[in-house]
Amino acid sequence: MGLALTVARRSLLQRPGRSIFSILGVALGVATVVGVVTLDHATIEGYARPLQAGDRPDIELAASGAVAGSTEALENLEGISVAAQYFQNEAVVTLPSPEAERGRIRVQLVAIEARHAASFGLFGVAAGVDLDPSSGERQVLVGPSLAEEHGVAVGDEVVLSRPRRPSRKRCEDGVLVKVEDGSVDRPRAETFRVAGVLTREGMGRSAGGAVAVVDFEAGRELFRDVDIQPRFWAVKDAGVDLERLRRSLATSYSYALNQGIVAGQAADERAFRTGVRMLGLLALVLGLYVIFHTLSMSLTERVTEVGTLHALGSTRRQIGRVFFTEAALLAGAGAALGVVLGLAFAYLAARFGITTLGVGKYVRGFPVPWSTVVGLALTGFVVALIGSVYPLVAIGGANTLAALRGEDALERSRGHARRFHLVYAALLAILVPGLYVVLVPVVGEMTGELVTVLLGVVGLLTLVVLLSLLLPAALSALCAAVARPLAGVAPLAGRLAVRSMRDAPARVGVSACALGLVAAGFVGLHGMTASLRGEVTNWSAEALDDKVWVKNLPPTSFEELREHLSGFPGVVGVEKASARQYAPFLIVAGSRDGMAGFGPFAEDPALSRRFFDERTIVISRRLARDLDYSVDDVVRMQSPNGQMRSYAVLAITDAYGYWTSPDERMYGVISDRWMEKDFCLASEVVTEVSVRFDDSRPMTDAGHLGVLDAAIRDLLPNADSFTLRSGLAVRAYALSDIGRDFFVFDLLLALMAGLASLGVLNGMLLATLERSRELGVLRALGASRGQIGGAMMLEAIAVGIVGGGLGVVLGVAATPFVVSALDEIAGLDLPRRTAGVWIPIAFGGTVLVAALAALYPIRRAHTVDAVRAVRTR
């Protein structure tokens, strides 16, 4: 291996430009995918996980009155992997102590089915063992404060009882009333043996460590004379999307989701994260694509070197080792540098609040998924090494004398090359995406829509790779045809450019396709964002455009305020926002009179009457789509007294109930009458409202805000701290938010543009090196530097035009597919839009990138010594 290492090292050092740019090709590809995966991991672990309550499960549920709640029934639901019945209450632990007061300690009691308790991972045992339901005795796990402060140890016996209860209250017709049953409260007391002591994590932190965990049946026996509603803890099945889980639960249960499983798992967030990951995959393939062709094209420039080594007695195996060693050094350095650059990119992005959930979300710490990072780096390294096999195949049939004369070895093995191109195309377009999916698990479940997206990305990669590897002559001829008209302006430069492109179809095809891949991604991305903006505009027309939100009012009678504002020009409705609850999604109280003048209630007064007289709910379009609700379906919610209330879906519309804080588009509106009657939440007095204007005049901030400001000051002359925000301002913020969130896509596309420019640069640089004699002859015959540089710049511009045109065509064709996939994955109703003005920008940017990539090869060509080049070879 001494000869191989010596020759490979000399080759790399003598051609520093090619070596550096080849390493950068691999490095940028690996860096982009490593940066994407690391940033997504840091986003979820550093931003989303801290939102998760350590002592709460994924899901808490209560069964409706129409469903017989049981663990078995719940575990049979789609999306639930483990479930257990539980309840929590306050209890009293009596210790064997001579001091009575010291021996009675109030604790938080958690009673859970012991056979499933460990599945939730909410507590650990520092000493002793976990609960054993088959032991035949009552067991208890005690919190660390009981062990440390009160000397409770494993094996001790303690007495548990519930505390004496005060008179209970329940919500009856909008009033919390005491429940008097005339009985004397005599709490039950049972003896338990301490099986273990909890750690200070999760549930062990509850109540400052003063906690006791018992089996559900033992706890239920202890509280059997108390009316406790059956509740459940459940673990979400990792293979089920959040929306499907919600649909599964909503028909029979009220539930609350832990924020730790919600963050990053909503449909629009999954779609965003999936898009970022797909761009990372494209960048990885593009980087490997560049290094493969760099190694392949470098062979042509080194034909004489190969012949010389043959003539000196080197075997083909030894020469093969030279190429393999060189490829290993390039790929290894590129992979290592890529890991460093990728981690640096992810770290800086996270520090500036750029995440895979959007911009402005700052993560805690910087967790790195090292196993995935190393796997991706090894994938890049190995695939780049496989690419080095092509030079070995190409030189296999090389003739020594022909190589010494400088003849093209590649022409002698064209059949081998074409077959290997096909194999490598499959490797890049199929094997690499497959390995990527294995190393980087998809976000959410592998739905049909997500499979379609993955197949679409693989199809795009296959098309681009096959075009450059199998049809290079066609692309080269197209580039030459683009450059030919310019030959009239600069005859020598034009002819040189046309001939150069026809003589090197592989180089031209690779460069054009690399640029086309970036342009296609750019056009497709901006077509997607245009569709997202269109969806916001459509939603705004119903929910925002004619509204103004008023906040920070002094406590004011809603009816008095509504009647006063209704007398001002253009005001057709006033909505209240003081009564809200989550059961299980956001519920807002609405006033029939305040909502009767606009939306579906204005079109059909019967709906307004039903809204007040019957238990009905108006739900938003996003909620209806995500949870698969339709008109007349039943929504079940649990009231404070544990009873399940059923509300029929009256209408599906965004005309009512949206509030800027919280910014939540999945919500429902019920009548203030039922909010007070069922949930004891009164809303006669308000501190914020939304005011709806008619649409007879265009909404303007100056006109409508001025009218509303004057109206409020007329009723409340001393109110000086209220604020007004128009629907136009809300819409503008929502539209700008799309641009901010998709900034991370622009960063990734910029890195991919850098990769594509490296492909162009490498190709032209190698062409300059292999044509050094020709360039020297031209200089000796009187050609100026400007003519030679002009030929190279003309070639780059022609490649940019063809690559940009190819990318624009692919991007425009792919945009409807991308939008449809996003529509299905994110549960949105997206209009079909194109990239618009970004299409010519993408085309012009591609040409500019190609032109900039030609500057270094042109500078290198200017340094060629004409006399020395003519004498060479």
N, C-alpha and C positions, 0 to 999 in steps of 0.2 A: 504493500500500500504506500511505500515511500515515493515511488514515481508518480502515482496518482495524486497524492497530496501535494507534491512539489509542483506539478504542472497545473493543478487546479488552483493552488495559491497564487502562482505566477499569473494565470489568466485573470483571476479576480483583481489582483493588484495592478496589472497593466491596463485594465479597462475599468477604472474606478467609477466612471459615469454609469456604465451598464450595470455594474455590480450594485451600486447604491440604489439605482432606480428599480432594479429587480427585487432587492430586499424590501424596498418601500412598497412594491406591489403586493407582496405577501403580507407585509406588516399592516398595511391599511385594511386589507380584507379581514385579517384576523382581528385587528384592533376594533373594527366596526362591530363585528359580531360579538366579541368579548365585551365591548363597551355596552352594547344593547342588553345582553343577558345580565351583566352585572348591575346595570342601572335598574333593570326591572326587578331583580332580586332585592336590591337595596330599597327600592320603592315599597315593595310589599312587606319586607321584614322590618325596615326602618321607619316606614310611615304608617302602613296599615296595621301591622301586628300590635304596636303600642295602643291602638284603639280598642283592642280586645280586652275585655275584663278577664283577669286571670282566674277569678273564682266563678265564672259563668260559662255554661256550655255554648255550643254553636247556636242552639235553638231552644227556647222555652215555649211550651205550648199548653193550651187548655182546650179540652174537647168541648164541642157544642152540646147543647142539651139533646140534640137529635142523634148524637153519636155516642155509643158506649165506649168510652175511652179505655184502652188497655194497651199495655206495652206491645203485645203481639200485633194488634191492629195497626199500631203506628209503625212498627218495623216493616210491615207489608206495604207501606206507602212508598212510591217511587221517590228516591232522593234521600231516604233515611237509612243509615247503616246500623245504628245502635240507638235504642231508646230505653228510658227507665222512668218509672213513676217516682215522684218526689214531692216533698213539701218542706217548707222552712217555717220556723216559729221560734219564739223565745221560750227558753226552758230554764229550770233551776237545777243546779247540781248540788247535792248535799254531800259534803265530805265527812269522813269519820274524824271529826275534830272536837275537842272539849269546848271550844268557843263556838256557840251556836251561830252568831252572826258571820264569823269568819268561815264557818263550814257551809254556808249557803251562798252560791255564786250564780249570778244570772249569766247565761251563755246563749249563743245563737245555735239552735238545733237544726241540723240538716238530716232529714230522713230520706234515704234513697235506696232503691233496690240494690242490695249488696252484690248480687251476681253480675251487675253491669257497671258498678261504680268505677272500677279501674279503667274502663274504656274511655271515660271522659278526660282523663289526665288532669283533673282539677285539683288533686291533692297528692302528696307523697307521704310515706310513713318513715319517720326518722328513727323510731325505735319500735320493736314489737312487730306485729303482722297486720295485714289488712283484715277487713271484716270477712268472716266465713259463715255464710248463711246455713251451712250444714252442720255447724258445731253443736247445735242443740241448746245453746245458752244465749242470753242477751249480751251482745258485745257493743262496745262504744270505742270510737277513736276520739281522743281529746286533743284540743289545740295546744300549742307550745306554751302559752301563758299559764294554763292550768298545771302543766308539768313543772315549769320553772318557778312560778310564783307561789304555787300552792302544794307542791310536792307530790302531785299525782303521778304514779308510776305504772308501768305495764304490770298487769295482774291484780291491781287494786280493785276493790268493789266500791262503786259510787251509786248514789240514788238519784234518778232523774225524775222530775215532775214538771208539769207545766205551771206557770205562775197563775195566781188568781186573776181572773179576767174581769175587767170592768164591763159595764153594760155595752153590748155590741150595738153598732149603728149600721144602717143600710140605706141605700138611696131609694126612696119611694116617692114617686111623682115629683121629682126635682128637689126633694128635701132629705137631708140626712137625719134619720130618726132613730131613737134608741129602741133596741129590741129587748123587751122585758118578758122573761118566761116564768118569773116567780120562783125559780129554784135557787137553792143555796149552792154556791160554787165550792165544791170539794174536789180539788185536783187529785188525779191518780198519781201514784208514785211507784216506780219499779226499780229493782236493783240490776245494775249492769256491771259487767267485768270489763276493765280497760284492756283492749286488745293491742292498741298501739298509740303512739304519739305522732301527730302530724308535723310535717316540716313547715317552715315559714313561707313557703310559696303557695300561690293560688288560694285555696280555701283556708289554709292555715293562717292567712293574714286577716281573714274576716274577723270583725269585732275585736281587733287587737289581739288575735290569737285565742280569745275566749269562745271556742267553738266546740261542738260535740257532733259527731257523725254516727248515726245508727242505721240499721236496716229499716226499710220502709215499713214492713209489717210491725216491727217492734215499736216504731214511732207512732204508727197509726193506732196501735193498741193503747199507747200512752195518752193519745189525744182523741180517744174514741167518742167522748162526750162533747166534742167540739165539731162544729160544721166546717170542715175543711174541703175546699174544692179540689178535685183531682187535677194535678198538673204533671207535666212531663219534661224531662230533659232529653235532647236528641243530638246526635252527631250527624252532620251533613255528609252524604256520600260524595267523595271527591270527584266522581265521574259525572255528576249531574249539575247542570247550570242552575244559577240562582232563580231564573224566571220559571223554569220547569218545576223547581222545588216549591216556589210560591204558589203556582197553580195547583200543585198536588195538595198543599195544606189548606188553601184558602176556603175550600168548599166545606170543610168539617172542623177546622180548628182556628182559634185565634193564636197568634204566635208573635214572638219577638226574636229578632236575629241579632246575634252578637256582632258588633261592628267589625271585629277582626275578620269575619268571613265575608262581610259585605264589601269592604274596601277592595277595589281591584277586581271584583267579581260581577258587578253590574254589567248588563249587556253592552252598553256603550263603552265601558271601560275595557271589557274583554276585547271588543273590536279594535280599540285603540292600541292595546298592548300587542294584539296579534299582528296588526299592521306594522308596528315598530319591529317586531321580531322577523317578519317577512323581509323587510328592508335589510336587516342584518344578514339574513340568508343570501339575498342578492349580492350584497357587498362581498361576502365570503367567496361565492362562486366567481364573481368578477375578479377578485384578487388572484385566485388560483388560475383563472383563465389567462390573466396577464403573464404570470410567471411561466406557464406552460409554453406560451408562444415566444417569450423571451429566450427560453432555453432552446426551443426549436430553431428560431431564426439565427441564434448565435452560431449554430453549426455551419451555416453557409459561409459565414465570415471566417470560419476556422478550418475550412476544407484543406488548405495547404498544410496547416499544422498537423491534421490527421494523417495526410500523406507522408509527411516527414517522419512522424512517429512510426508509421508502418515501415518506411524505408530503413529506419534505424533498428528494426527488429522487434518492435513492440507488438504484442499480440492484440487481437481485437478485444479480448477480455481486459487487458491492461488499459486499453484506450477507453473501454466502457467504464472502468473504475474511475478514470479521470472525470468523465461526465457525471457519474453518480456522486463522486465526492464533491464536485463543484455544486451540484444540485442540493446535496445535503447541507453544505455550508450556507448556501443562499436561503434555502427553505428554513433551516434551523435558526439562522440569524433573524429572518423575517418573522417567524413564529414567536420567538422570544421578544423581539421588539414590539410585535403586535400585542402581546399580552400586556407589556408595560404601557404602551400608548392607550390600549383599551381601558385598563384600570384607571389611568390618569383622566381619560375622557369622562368615564362614569363618575369619578370622584368630583371633578370640577362641575359637571352638570348637576349632581346632587347638591353640591354646596350652593349653587346659584338657583336652586329650586326648580330645576328642569328634571321632570320625572316621566315615567311611562304612564302616569295618570294625569299628565298635563303640567303646566307651568305654575309656579307659586306654591308648591307643596314640598316642604322641607323635611328631610328624613333625619332620623336619629342614628348616629353612628354610621358605619359604612361596612355592612356585612358583605363578604365576597363568596360566591359559590365556587370554591376552588376546584371541586371535582369536575364541574361543568366547564370551567375556564380551561383547565388542563386538557380535558377531552376535546374541546374545540381547537386548541392550539395543536394537539397531536393530529387531528383530522386534517388541518391545513398543511401540516408538515408532511404527512404520509401521502396526501393527494399530490402535493407538489413533487415529491420524490417519484411517484408513479409517472408524472409528466416527463420526468427525465428519461424514461424508458424510450421515448420516441427518438431522440438522437441516437441511442444505441441501436435501434431498429434501422434507422436511416443509414448509419455507417456500416451496417452489416454487409451490404453489397457493394461498398465503395471499392473502386479500383485504385491501387497505389499510384500508378503512373498518371491516371486521370486526376487524382487528388493533387499530385505535385504540379500538374499543369494548371490547377485552379478550376477544373470543371466542377459543376454543381453535383455533389453526391446525392442530393435530394431527388434530382431528376431520374437517377438510376434506380430509385426504389420508390417510385410514385405509388405503386400498388400497395406496398407495405404501409406507406404513409397514410393513404386514404383509409385503409382498414383500421389503423391505429387511431386516426382522427375520430372514426365512428365509435370506437371503444371509449375514448376519452370523453367524447360528447355525452355518452351514456353515463359515464362516471360523474361528470360535473352536473348534469341535469337530473339525475335520478339517485345515484348513490349518496352524493353529498347532502341533498335535501332529506333523504331517508335517515342518514346518520344524525343530521341536525335535529330531526323530530325526536330521535331516541335520546340524544344528549340534552335537548331543551324541550321538556314536555309542553304540549299545547296548553293554552289558557282555557280552563273550563273543560267541558266534555267534548269528545270527538263527534260532533254532530255532522249531519250530511252537508250543511252549509259550510262548515269549517273544512271538511274534506274537499269540497268544491274549490274553496280558496287555495288550499295547498296544491291541488291538481292544476289550478290555473297558474300558480307561480311556477310549478315544475314545467308546465306547457310553454310558458314564456321563455324560461331558461333553455328548454330544449330547442325551441324555434331559433333563438338568437345564436346558440352554440352551433347548431347544425348549419345555419346560414353561413357562418364564418369558416367552419371546418370543412364542410362538404361542398359549398358553392362559392368558394372565394373568387373564382374567375368571373362570375357574374357580377359580384360586388365591385371587383376591380375594374371591369369594363364600364360599369355605371359611373364610378368615380372618374375614369378617364374621359367619358363622354361629358361629364360636368365641366372638366377642366379644359376640354378642347376649344370651346368658343373663346376662351381667354387667350388662346395662342395668337389670335390676330392682334391683340394689344401688345403682348410680349412674346414674340415668336419663339425665341430660343428657350425661354423659361417654360412656355407652354408645352413645347415639344418634349423637353426634358421631363417635365412632370408627367405627361401622358405616358411616355415610354417607361418611366420608373414605376408607375402604378401597374402597367400591364405586365412588367417583368416580375413583380412581387405581389401576386394576388393574395397569398396567405396573410402577409403583413397588412395590406390594405383592408382585407375583409375583417380581420380581427379588430383593427382600430375603429372601423365604421360600426361594427356591431357593439363594441364596448360603449361607444358614445351613444348608440341607439338605445341600449339598455337603460342608461341613465336618463335620457330624454323621455323614454316611455314611462319610467317611474315618476318623473317630474310631472308630466302631463296627466297621468292617472291620478296622482295624489291631489293635484289642484282641481281635477274634475270631481274628485270625492269631496273636497272641502267646499266646492261650489254647491254641490248637492246638499251638504250639511247646512250651509248658509240659506239655501232655498227652503229647507225644512224649518229653520228658525223663522224665516220670513212668513211662511204659511201659518205656523203656530201663532206668531205675533199678531197676524191679522185678526184672529179670533180672541186671543187672550190678552193682548197688550195695547194695541195701537190706539184705542180710544179711552184708555184708563189713566188715572193719576192716583198714586198711592200717597196717603197722608199719614205721617207718623209723629209720635211724641206729642199728641194732643193731651191737654189736661183731661182727667176723667170726665166724660161727657155723656149725657143721655143719647143713645143711638137714635131713638125715634125723633127727638127734638132736632138733632143734627141732620137726619135724613130729610125731614120736612123742610128745614131751612134751606138746605142745598138744592132740593128739588125745584125751588122757585127761581133758580138762576138759569140763564140761557144755556141750552145744550145739555144740561144734566138730565140723564134718563135713569140713573140707578146709583145706589150706594150699597157697598158690601161691608160687613163687619168682619173683624179678624181676632177678636179678643178671646174666643173659646176654641181651643184646639186640643187634639189628643191623638195618640197613635194607637190604632186598634185594628189590624196590625200596621196599616199604613196611615199617613197623615189624614186626619179628619178635621174639617173646618165647619163651624156653625154658620149658616146663612140665613138671612131674613127674607121671607117670602115677598114682603112689600118692597124691600130694597132691590130684589132681583127680578121683579115682575116686568120691568120696562125694557129689557133687552134680552138677547139670546133666545133659546128655545121657549122660555116662559112667555116672552112677548108674542111669539108666533103661535103658541098654543096655551091659552090661559088655564085649560084643564090640568096641565102639568103643574102649574103653580099651585093650584088647589090641592092636588094630590101630595105635593111636596110638604105642605103644612099638615094635612089631615092624616096622612098615612106614614108609616115608617118606610121611607124611601131615601135613596141616596143618588146624587148626581156625581158621576166619576169622570176623571180626565181621560183623554184619549190614550195617553201613554199608559195609564194604569189598566185600561180596558185591553190594550194590546198585549202588555206584558203578562197580565194574569188571566187573559182569555175570558174576560167578562163581556156579556152582551146585555141588552135591555131585557129586563124582567128576571135576570139571574139574582140569586140571593147572596148577600154579603153578611157574614156573621161576626159580631163584635161582642166582647165581654164587658159587662157593666161593672162598676165598683163592687157591687154585692155578689159578684161571681156568676150572675145570670147571663146567658147568651141571648143577645138580641139579634133579630134577623131583619135586614133592610133590603128591599127590592131595588134593583137598579132602575131608576126612573129615566135617566138620559145619560148620554155619553157626549160630553162637550168640554171645551176649554174656555168657554165664555165666562164661567164662574169660578171663584175660589182660589185663583193663583195668587200667591204672595211672594214678594221678593226675598223675604226672610222668614222661614228658610226657603231657599231656591229649590223647590221640589215640584216636579211635574207629575209625580205619581200620588194622587190625592183624591179624596172624595169630599162632598159637601152634603151635610144633612141639615134639616131645619133646626133653628135655634130652640124651637119648642122641644124637639126630641133630645137635643144635646142636654138641655136642662132636666128633662124628665127622666132620661135613662142614665145620665152621667153626672148629674148635679153640677153642671158647669153653666152658670148664668152668664149672659152676654148683653144685659140691658145697658151697661155702661162700657164705653169703648175708649181706647186711647189711640187707635189707628183704624183707618177705613180706606177703601178704594172707591173712587168716584168714576162712574162711567158716563162719557159724553156720547151724544149721537154722532153718526158718521156723515151728517149732511155737509159738514165743513171739514176740510183737511185738518188733522190734528197738528197743532203747533205748540211748542213749549211756551212761547211768549203769551199767546192768546189764552189757552186753557189754564195754564198755571196762574196767569194774572187774575182770571175770573175766580178761580178756586181760592186763591190767597185772599182776595177781597171778601168772598163769601164767608170764609172762616173768621176773618177778623171782625166782620160785621156781627157775627153771633158771639164770638169769644174775644172781646177787645183786649183782654189781658193775656191772651195766648201769644207768646213770643218765641217759643222754642220748637214749634212744630216744623216739620220738613215736608217738602213736596218732591215727588219723583215721577216723571212721566213714563208712559209705556214706551215712548220713542227712545228715551234714555236707556231703559231696560233692554230694549231690542239692540241698540247700538253696542251695549256692553256684551250681550250674548254673542253678537257677531264678531266683536273683537276678541272675545274669549276663544273662539275657534282658531283664530290666527295665532294667538299665544300658545294654545295647547299643541298646535301642529308645528310649532317651531322646532321641536326635536326631529320631526321628519325632514325639515329643511337642512338641519345639521347633518343628518345621515346622507341625504342626497348630495350635499357638498362634498362629503368624504368619498362618495361613489364617483362624483365628477373628477375628484383628484385621482382616483384609481383609473378611470377611463383615460385621463390625460397622460398618466404614466404609460398606459398601453400605447398611445400614439407616440409619445416621446421615445420609449424603448425601441419601437419599430423603426422610427426615422433615424435614431442614433445608430442602430445596427446597420441600417441601410447606408448611412454615411461611412461607417467603418469599412463595409464590404465594397463600397464604390470609391474608395479613396484613390485608386489608380485612375479611374475614369474622371474623377473630379480634377486630379492633377493634370491629366491630358487637356481637359477643357481650359484650365487656367493657363497652361502652356500655349494653347492656341488663341488666347486672348479673351476668353470669357471673364467677365468681371465678377467680383464677389456678389454684387447686387443681382446679377442674372442667376448665379447658382443659388443664392439665398431665395430669390424670387421663385425659382422652380420648386424649392422645398416648401415655401410658404403656400404656393398655389396648390401643391399636393395636399397639404394639411387642410386648407380651406375646402377643397373638393371632398376630402374624407369627412370633414365636419358637416358639409351640406348633405351628403348621402346619409351619414349617421343620424343627423338631426331629422331629416325627412323620414327615415325608417322609424326612428323613435316616436315622432309625432303621430305617424300612421298607427303604430302599435298602441300608443297611449290612448289615442282617441277611440280606437276599436275596443280597448280593454276597459275604458271608463264605465260603460253600462254594466259590464260584468262585475267590476269592483263595487259599484254603487249597489247593485242587487245583492251581492254577498254581504256588504255592510248592513243593508236593510234587513236581511234575514238574521244575521248574527246579533245585531244591536237592538232588534225589535223596533226599528224606526220606520216612519213612512216617508221615505226620501223621494223628492222629485228628481227627475233625471236632468242633470246639468252637464255642460262640458267645461273644460278648463278656460274657455274664453280667451281673454287677452294673454293668458299664460302660454298659449300654444305658440304664437310667434316669439315670445320671450324664450321659451324652451329651445326653439329652433335657432334663434340668434345666439343664445348662450352656448349651445353645442358647437357652433362654428367658432365662437370666441375661444372656447376651451381648446379646440384643436389648434387654432392659430397660436395660442400661448404655448402649447406643448411643443411647437416647432421651433421656438426661439433658441433653446439650448442646442439642439442638433445643428441649426444654422450657424450658431457661434462656433461649434466644433468644426463644421465644414470650412469655415473661414481660416482655421488654423492649419489646414492641410498644406504641406510643403509641396509645391508642384514638381520640382526637380526630383525630390526624394520619392514621391509617389510614382512618377513615371519609371524610375529605375527599379522600383519594388516589383518582385515577381517577374 
